[in-house]
């Protein structure tokens, strides 16, 4: 969302993104790598390296992004140290969770990444967002 808000062409480093949203650098770095692999961000490498959201990134839908990032086949992990959960046979929870996940994605189907930042957030960004703390 930070890269989408800075769509005015501003490049941000992983450190600037991490500082801007209060997330560890290692998490942001891994996320930027994965988003680049998906073609959703453009990255320049090296010392002055930075990232910007790509056109496909702006056009991507939220559930498409979430689905591509979530590699789990089920919502709940039904394994215990000694094997599978003893209640997994005819378990109603897995089906209910799958339906809930489908409903969650369906609710977001019409939301593009470009729609997430408010108009006031578009354009060049001050990376001093880290000084803003929610009340």
C-alpha positions as CSV (number, residue, x, y, z in Angstrom):
1,X,0.0,0.0,0.0
2,X,2.9,2.4,0.7
3,X,4.3,1.8,-2.8
4,X,0.8,2.3,-4.3
5,X,0.4,5.6,-2.4
6,X,3.7,6.8,-3.8
7,X,2.7,6.0,-7.3
8,X,4.0,9.4,-8.4
9,X,7.3,7.6,-9.4
10,X,8.9,7.7,-6.0
11,X,11.3,4.9,-5.3
12,X,11.6,3.6,-1.8
13,X,14.2,1.3,-0.3
14,X,13.3,-1.7,1.8
15,X,14.6,0.2,4.8
16,X,12.5,3.2,4.1
17,X,9.4,1.0,3.7
18,X,10.2,-0.8,6.9
19,X,10.7,2.5,8.8
20,X,7.6,3.9,7.2
21,X,5.3,1.2,8.4
22,X,7.1,0.0,11.5
23,X,7.9,-3.5,10.3
24,X,11.2,-5.3,10.6
25,X,13.6,-4.7,7.6
26,X,14.0,-8.5,7.1
27,X,10.2,-9.0,6.6
28,X,10.0,-6.1,4.1
29,X,13.1,-7.3,2.3
30,X,11.5,-10.8,1.8
31,X,8.2,-9.3,0.8
32,X,9.8,-7.0,-1.8
33,X,11.7,-10.0,-3.2
34,X,8.5,-12.0,-3.5
35,X,6.5,-9.1,-5.0
36,X,9.2,-8.7,-7.5
37,X,9.0,-12.4,-8.4
38,X,5.3,-11.9,-9.0
39,X,5.9,-8.9,-11.2
40,X,4.1,-6.5,-8.8
41,X,7.0,-4.3,-8.0
42,X,10.0,-3.1,-10.0
43,X,13.3,-3.2,-8.2
44,X,16.6,-1.5,-8.9
45,X,19.5,-3.4,-7.4
46,X,22.7,-2.3,-5.8
47,X,23.6,0.4,-3.3
48,X,21.0,2.9,-4.6
49,X,18.5,0.1,-5.0
50,X,14.8,0.8,-4.4
51,X,11.4,-0.4,-5.3
52,X,8.3,1.0,-7.0
53,X,5.0,-0.5,-7.7
54,X,4.6,-1.8,-11.3
55,X,1.6,-1.3,-13.5
56,X,0.5,-4.9,-13.0
57,X,0.9,-4.3,-9.2
58,X,-1.5,-1.4,-9.4
59,X,-4.0,-3.4,-11.4
60,X,-3.7,-6.5,-9.1
61,X,-6.7,-7.3,-7.0
62,X,-6.3,-7.8,-3.2
63,X,-7.5,-11.4,-3.2
64,X,-5.3,-12.3,-6.2
65,X,-2.3,-10.9,-4.2
66,X,-3.3,-12.7,-1.0
67,X,-3.9,-16.0,-2.8
68,X,-0.5,-15.8,-4.5
69,X,1.2,-15.1,-1.2
70,X,-0.6,-17.7,0.9
71,X,0.8,-21.1,-0.1
72,X,-1.2,-23.1,2.5
73,X,-3.7,-25.5,1.2
74,X,-5.9,-25.3,4.3
75,X,-6.6,-22.5,6.8
76,X,-5.8,-24.6,9.9
77,X,-2.8,-26.9,10.3
78,X,-4.3,-30.2,11.5
79,X,-1.1,-31.9,12.3
80,X,0.3,-32.6,15.8
81,X,3.8,-33.8,16.7
82,X,2.7,-37.5,16.5
83,X,0.8,-37.3,13.3
84,X,-2.6,-35.9,12.2
85,X,-5.2,-34.6,14.6
86,X,-7.3,-37.5,15.9
87,X,-10.4,-35.5,15.2
88,X,-9.6,-34.9,11.5
89,X,-11.9,-37.7,10.3
90,X,-15.3,-36.0,9.4
91,X,-14.1,-32.8,10.9
92,X,-16.5,-29.9,10.2
93,X,-14.0,-27.2,11.0
94,X,-11.9,-27.5,7.8
95,X,-15.0,-27.1,5.6
96,X,-16.2,-24.1,7.6
97,X,-12.8,-22.4,7.5
98,X,-12.5,-23.0,3.7
99,X,-16.0,-21.5,3.2
100,X,-15.0,-18.5,5.4
101,X,-11.8,-18.0,3.4
102,X,-13.7,-18.1,0.1
103,X,-16.2,-15.6,1.5
104,X,-13.3,-13.3,2.6
105,X,-11.7,-13.4,-0.8
106,X,-15.1,-12.9,-2.6
107,X,-15.7,-9.8,-0.5
108,X,-12.4,-8.4,-1.7
109,X,-12.7,-9.5,-5.4
110,X,-13.5,-6.0,-6.7
111,X,-10.8,-4.2,-4.8
112,X,-7.7,-3.3,-6.8
113,X,-4.4,-2.4,-5.0
114,X,-4.7,1.0,-6.7
115,X,-7.9,1.7,-4.7
116,X,-6.4,1.1,-1.3
117,X,-4.6,4.4,-0.7
118,X,-6.8,7.4,-0.2
119,X,-6.4,10.3,-2.7
120,X,-4.6,12.4,0.0
121,X,-1.9,9.7,0.2
122,X,-1.2,9.6,-3.6
123,X,1.9,11.2,-5.0
124,X,5.3,11.8,-3.4
125,X,5.4,10.5,0.1
126,X,7.3,11.6,3.1
127,X,8.9,8.5,4.6
128,X,8.5,10.0,8.0
129,X,5.3,7.9,8.4
130,X,7.1,6.0,11.2
131,X,6.5,9.1,13.5
132,X,2.8,8.6,13.1
133,X,1.5,6.2,15.7
134,X,-2.2,5.1,15.9
135,X,-4.1,6.4,18.9
